[in-house]
Amino acid sequence: MRFFDAASAAKALFGNAIGANMLLLGMACQLGGIPLSPASIERAIELNGEAVAMNIAAFRWGRRAAHDPDFVRKQIAGQAKADKLPDNLDDVIGRRR
């Protein structure tokens, strides 16, 4: 059994949780749970025409999360840290030092 917080990952990567389903689809595909090739799924995303770039990116992030979840978690943590506003002037000075 695997656990991956797709909603939080999608929010960190794309600014909202909408990509969570595509991220999970990518994980399922990578783990062999979907009887389709990744290329055919990406082609279906393109043909659908809705938020193509984000959906393909979410699908690929999901595949990566299935292969190397720690890498994806580190990227998300790094993104969250970069997006966090400093609490006070000392934090700003410390970060820029």
C-alpha positions in Angstrom: 0.0 0.0 0.0 1.2 3.5 -0.8 0.2 6.8 0.6 0.7 10.2 -1.1 -1.1 13.4 -0.3 -2.0 14.3 -3.9 -4.2 17.3 -2.9 -1.4 19.0 -1.0 1.1 18.1 -3.7 -1.1 19.5 -6.4 -1.7 22.7 -4.4 2.0 23.2 -3.8 2.9 22.5 -7.4 0.0 24.2 -9.2 -1.5 26.6 -6.7 -4.7 24.5 -6.3 -5.8 21.0 -5.7 -7.4 20.5 -9.1 -4.4 18.5 -10.4 -4.7 15.9 -7.7 -6.7 13.5 -9.8 -4.2 13.7 -12.7 -1.4 13.2 -10.2 -3.1 10.1 -8.9 -3.7 8.9 -12.5 0.0 9.3 -13.2 0.9 7.3 -10.1 -1.6 4.5 -11.0 -0.2 4.4 -14.5 3.4 4.2 -13.4 2.5 1.4 -10.9 0.8 -0.7 -13.6 -2.7 -0.1 -12.4 -3.9 1.4 -15.7 -3.8 -0.8 -18.8 -2.8 2.1 -21.1 0.5 3.5 -22.0 1.6 6.9 -20.6 1.8 8.2 -24.1 -1.8 7.3 -24.8 -3.0 9.0 -21.6 -1.1 12.1 -22.5 -2.6 12.1 -25.9 -6.1 11.8 -24.4 -5.3 14.8 -22.2 -4.3 16.8 -25.3 -7.4 15.8 -27.1 -9.6 16.8 -24.1 -8.1 20.3 -24.5 -8.8 21.5 -20.9 -5.8 22.8 -19.0 -3.5 20.6 -21.1 -0.2 21.8 -19.8 -1.2 21.6 -16.1 -2.8 18.2 -16.6 0.2 16.7 -18.4 2.5 18.2 -15.8 0.4 16.7 -13.0 0.3 13.3 -14.7 4.1 13.4 -15.0 4.6 14.5 -11.4 2.4 11.6 -10.4 4.5 9.1 -12.3 7.6 10.6 -10.6 5.9 10.3 -7.2 5.2 6.6 -7.8 8.8 6.1 -8.8 10.5 8.4 -6.3 8.0 9.8 -3.7 10.8 11.3 -1.5 12.1 13.4 -4.4 8.6 14.8 -5.0 8.1 15.5 -1.3 11.5 17.3 -1.2 10.5 19.4 -4.2 7.2 20.3 -2.7 8.8 21.2 0.7 11.4 23.4 -1.1 8.6 25.1 -3.0 6.6 25.7 0.2 9.7 27.1 1.9 10.4 29.4 -1.0 6.8 30.7 -1.1 6.6 31.3 2.7 6.8 35.0 3.5 9.3 35.9 6.3 7.8 36.4 9.7 9.9 39.4 10.6 12.8 41.6 9.6 15.3 39.3 11.4 14.2 36.4 9.2 14.6 38.5 6.0 18.2 39.5 7.1 19.1 36.0 8.1 17.9 34.6 4.8 19.8 37.2 2.7 23.0 36.9 4.7 
